Amino acid sequence: MYLSDREIVPRLGEIGFECDIDAHPFRPVEQVQASSVDLRLGTRFWRPKRFRSGLTWPFRRQIVDLRHRSLHESYPRHDWEAFNAGPDEVLTLRPGEMLLARTYEAFSMPPDLAGRMAARSSYARLGLAIHCGADHINPGWKGRMPLQLVNLSKRTIRFTPLTPIAQVIFIQLTSKAEHPYGAQNKYRDDDGGPSYWWRDKMVEDLASTHGEISLPPAIQKKLQALFATSSLTPDQLVRMYRFFNSRKSNDLANWNDSIDDFARVEGRRSMLSTIFRRGVPTAAALAIGALLSFLVIPWSGWHAAAAVASVILISLTVLIVTSRKPEFLDSNELLRLRRQYPGDF
């Protein structure tokens, strides 16, 4: 049974809607609707990181392999970065993009109620989804409800924090929950960030019963230590993560051999990056030189080809010059780090 406004209002003190900004308090008269409560978008967000491979452009597919439970546990948020946005800041969500967010209002779900999150119709009609199916709120839950903002339309959507994009519906249970959502549950009072799917008890049981594509404990411990330090750049950490993520457990028996293999891969990336970063400007200069022949001989198809090539190569040259030079953990760098951090490498 859904609660109506006449049943919601007397329980507002128990539900306890809280807001951080004094200028934007919870307003029952405006936010309590006939059978729901409007909720606003918070100021804390998570967006996917933009990583580069060894070359200037990373044309590669991004894969989340749910079989690598222990590796995700070592570095759960490697693909995401958190940021805050004020009420007057504009956020942009392009077609197909996703932002992790949470509601501005914090609240509690009483033990005799369950909840359901839904998008407000005005924003849903724009193609803005507020969750990817995670709309249920257990009795006993407390915090700011996580949101997964996805632009399902073909147009870019811009919005600001505190936009009232969601609504919570309260459902009366036939009895109080015997085991309400408690402090031991993985998403109580969380920050709305990336998934902790690997904490799921059923995933743990599945891994222990049937096995998983996992890291040996010794290597997992080494990676956890590295991820907790600032020895490597973020890009190096991500490439290392992906390297170990692509290997089978029986190929990762020895840490020293594994990190040496990674250093060799990094060395090849460094060589290709150097060739690319030096070769493109050289090719751009040659293409421009070919265009100069336009001044002395009649126009031909070769001039058109040289013009197109010049535009492309000059654009790439500008990108190379203005971008940060990638750093690689090749054999020389690994040797230096082993001397500097003998316990980690």
C-alpha positions in Angstrom: 0.0 0.0 0.0 1.4 3.4 -1.0 1.2 6.2 1.6 -0.7 9.3 0.7 0.2 12.8 1.7 -2.1 12.5 4.7 0.0 9.6 5.9 3.4 10.9 4.9 3.2 14.3 6.7 2.7 12.9 10.2 5.8 10.7 9.7 8.1 13.4 8.4 9.8 13.6 11.8 10.5 9.9 11.7 11.7 9.9 8.1 13.9 12.9 9.0 14.6 14.7 5.7 17.9 16.7 6.2 19.6 19.3 4.0 23.2 20.6 4.1 22.6 24.1 2.7 20.7 26.5 5.0 19.5 28.5 2.0 17.9 25.4 0.6 16.0 23.6 3.4 13.4 20.8 3.0 10.1 22.4 2.2 7.2 20.0 3.0 4.5 22.3 1.6 6.3 22.3 -1.8 7.9 18.8 -1.9 5.2 16.5 -0.4 2.9 15.5 -3.3 -0.3 13.4 -3.3 1.6 10.0 -2.8 5.3 10.9 -3.0 8.0 13.4 -1.9 10.0 15.3 -4.5 13.8 15.0 -4.0 16.5 17.3 -5.4 19.8 16.4 -7.1 22.7 16.7 -4.7 26.1 18.4 -5.1 28.3 15.3 -5.1 29.0 13.5 -8.4 31.2 10.7 -9.8 32.2 10.7 -13.5 34.2 8.1 -15.5 37.8 9.0 -15.7 39.3 9.7 -19.1 42.5 7.6 -19.4 45.0 7.5 -22.1 46.8 4.5 -23.3 50.4 4.8 -24.4 49.5 6.6 -27.6 47.9 10.0 -28.0 44.5 8.5 -28.7 43.1 5.4 -26.8 40.9 3.6 -29.3 40.2 0.6 -27.1 37.1 -0.9 -25.5 36.5 -0.5 -21.8 35.5 -3.7 -20.2 34.4 -4.4 -16.6 35.0 -8.1 -15.9 32.8 -9.2 -13.0 34.8 -12.4 -12.7 37.7 -10.4 -11.2 36.2 -9.9 -7.8 39.4 -9.7 -5.8 41.1 -7.3 -8.3 38.1 -4.9 -8.1 38.3 -5.2 -4.3 42.0 -4.0 -4.5 41.2 -0.9 -6.6 37.4 -0.5 -6.6 37.2 3.1 -7.9 39.9 3.2 -10.5 37.6 4.2 -13.3 35.8 7.0 -11.5 36.6 10.4 -10.1 34.5 12.4 -7.6 33.8 16.1 -7.8 31.5 18.6 -6.2 29.3 21.1 -7.9 27.6 24.2 -6.4 23.9 25.0 -6.9 24.8 27.6 -9.6 27.2 25.3 -11.6 25.9 23.7 -14.9 26.5 20.0 -15.5 26.4 18.6 -19.0 25.3 15.1 -19.9 25.8 14.0 -23.5 23.8 11.3 -25.2 24.6 7.9 -23.7 26.7 9.4 -20.9 26.3 8.5 -17.2 27.0 10.4 -14.0 26.8 8.9 -10.5 25.0 11.2 -8.1 22.8 11.2 -5.0 19.9 13.0 -3.6 20.3 16.4 -1.9 18.0 15.3 0.9 19.2 12.7 3.4 16.5 10.6 5.0 15.7 7.4 6.8 13.3 4.6 5.9 11.4 3.4 9.0 11.4 -0.3 9.7 7.7 -0.8 8.7 8.1 1.0 5.3 9.9 0.3 2.0 10.6 2.9 -0.6 10.8 3.3 -4.4 12.6 5.9 -6.3 11.1 7.3 -9.5 12.0 10.0 -12.0 9.7 13.0 -12.2 7.7 12.8 -15.4 8.9 16.3 -16.6 12.5 15.1 -16.7 11.9 11.6 -17.8 10.2 13.0 -21.0 13.5 14.7 -21.8 15.2 11.3 -21.8 16.9 11.7 -18.4 16.9 8.5 -16.4 17.7 8.7 -12.7 18.6 5.1 -12.0 19.5 1.9 -13.8 16.9 -0.3 -12.2 18.1 0.3 -8.6 14.8 1.9 -7.4 14.1 -0.1 -4.2 14.8 1.2 -0.7 14.9 -1.3 2.1 13.4 -0.7 5.5 16.1 0.6 7.9 18.1 2.3 5.1 19.6 5.7 5.9 21.4 8.3 3.8 21.3 10.1 0.5 19.8 7.8 -2.2 22.3 7.1 -4.9 21.3 8.1 -8.5 22.6 6.9 -11.8 21.9 9.8 -14.2 21.8 8.5 -17.8 21.0 10.6 -20.9 18.8 8.3 -23.1 18.0 11.0 -25.6 19.9 12.1 -28.7 20.3 15.6 -27.4 22.7 17.0 -24.8 21.1 17.8 -21.4 22.3 20.5 -19.1 21.1 20.9 -15.5 22.2 22.2 -12.1 22.4 20.6 -8.6 19.2 21.0 -6.5 17.1 20.3 -9.6 14.0 18.4 -8.3 14.4 15.4 -10.7 13.3 12.5 -8.5 10.5 11.4 -6.1 10.4 8.8 -3.4 7.3 6.7 -2.8 6.6 5.1 0.6 5.2 1.6 0.8 3.6 0.3 3.9 4.7 -3.2 4.9 2.4 -5.8 6.4 4.8 -5.9 9.4 8.1 -4.5 10.6 11.2 -6.0 9.0 12.9 -8.5 11.2 16.3 -7.7 9.8 16.2 -4.1 8.5 19.0 -2.6 6.5 21.8 -2.0 9.1 25.2 -0.5 9.5 26.8 -3.7 8.3 25.2 -3.4 4.8 27.5 -2.1 2.1 25.6 1.0 1.0 24.4 2.5 4.3 25.5 6.2 4.4 27.6 5.7 1.3 28.6 8.6 -0.9 26.8 7.6 -4.0 30.0 6.4 -5.7 30.8 3.4 -7.8 29.5 -0.1 -7.2 30.6 -2.4 -4.4 29.3 -5.4 -6.2 32.2 -7.5 -4.9 31.0 -7.2 -1.3 27.8 -9.1 -2.1 27.6 -12.2 0.0 26.3 -14.3 -2.9 29.2 -13.2 -5.1 31.6 -14.3 -2.2 29.9 -17.7 -2.0 29.9 -18.2 -5.7 33.7 -17.4 -5.8 34.5 -19.7 -3.0 32.3 -22.6 -4.3 33.1 -22.4 -8.0 36.2 -20.3 -8.2 36.9 -17.1 -9.9 39.4 -15.4 -12.1 41.3 -14.1 -9.2 44.6 -12.8 -8.1 46.9 -14.9 -5.9 46.8 -13.4 -2.4 50.5 -12.3 -2.5 50.0 -10.4 -5.7 46.7 -8.9 -4.5 48.5 -7.7 -1.4 51.2 -6.1 -3.5 48.7 -4.3 -5.7 46.7 -3.0 -2.7 50.0 -1.6 -1.3 50.8 0.1 -4.6 47.3 1.5 -5.1 47.5 3.0 -1.6 50.7 4.9 -2.3 51.6 7.7 -4.8 54.5 5.7 -6.3 52.8 5.6 -9.7 50.8 8.0 -11.8 47.0 7.4 -12.2 47.5 6.3 -15.8 50.2 3.9 -14.8 48.0 2.4 -12.1 45.1 2.0 -14.6 47.4 0.3 -17.1 48.8 -2.0 -14.4 45.3 -2.8 -13.3 44.2 -3.7 -16.8 47.4 -5.7 -17.3 46.7 -7.9 -14.3 43.0 -8.0 -15.2 43.8 -9.6 -18.5 46.0 -12.4 -17.1 44.9 -15.7 -15.8 45.7 -16.7 -12.2 48.2 -19.4 -13.2 50.2 -16.8 -15.1 50.5 -14.6 -12.0 52.2 -16.9 -9.6 55.3 -14.7 -9.0 55.1 -11.0 -8.4 58.6 -10.2 -9.7 58.0 -12.0 -13.0 54.6 -10.4 -13.4 55.8 -6.9 -12.8 58.8 -7.5 -15.1 56.3 -8.6 -17.8 54.3 -5.4 -17.3 57.5 -3.3 -17.5 58.2 -4.9 -20.9 54.7 -4.1 -22.1 55.2 -0.5 -20.9 58.5 -0.4 -22.7 56.8 -1.2 -26.0 54.1 1.4 -25.3 56.8 4.0 -24.6 58.6 3.2 -27.9 55.4 3.4 -29.9 54.4 6.7 -28.2 57.8 8.2 -28.9 57.6 7.2 -32.6 54.1 8.6 -32.8 54.9 11.9 -31.0 57.9 12.5 -33.1 56.6 11.1 -36.4 53.4 13.0 -36.6 55.0 16.5 -36.5 57.6 15.4 -39.1 54.9 14.1 -41.4 53.0 17.3 -40.9 56.0 19.3 -42.0 56.4 17.1 -45.1 52.8 17.5 -46.0 53.0 21.3 -45.7 56.1 21.2 -47.9 54.2 19.3 -50.5 51.5 21.9 -50.4 54.0 24.6 -51.2 54.5 23.0 -54.6 51.1 24.4 -55.4 52.8 27.7 -56.0 55.0 26.4 -58.8 53.0 23.7 -60.6 49.3 23.4 -61.6 46.7 22.1 -59.1 46.2 18.4 -59.1 44.6 15.6 -57.1 47.9 15.3 -55.2 47.4 18.8 -53.9 44.0 17.9 -52.5 45.4 14.8 -50.8 48.3 16.8 -49.4 45.8 19.5 -48.1 43.7 16.9 -46.3 46.7 15.2 -44.9 48.1 18.5 -43.7 44.9 19.4 -41.9 44.8 16.0 -40.1 48.5 16.0 -39.3 48.6 19.6 -38.1 45.6 18.9 -35.8 47.4 15.9 -34.4 50.5 17.9 -33.9 48.6 20.5 -31.9 47.1 17.8 -29.8 50.6 16.3 -29.1 52.2 19.6 -28.3 49.4 20.7 -25.9 48.9 17.3 -24.2 50.9 15.9 -21.3 53.6 13.5 -22.3 52.7 10.0 -21.1 54.8 8.4 -18.4 55.6 4.7 -18.6 56.8 2.1 -16.1 59.4 0.6 -18.4 62.4 -1.5 -17.2 64.5 1.6 -16.4 61.7 3.2 -14.4 61.0 -0.1 -12.6 64.7 -0.4 -11.6 64.6 3.1 -10.2 61.4 2.4 -8.2 62.8 -0.8 -6.9 65.8 1.1 -5.5 63.5 3.8 -4.1 60.7 1.5 -2.7 62.4 -1.8 -2.2 59.4 -3.2 -0.3 56.8 -2.3 -2.9 58.4 -3.4 -6.1 
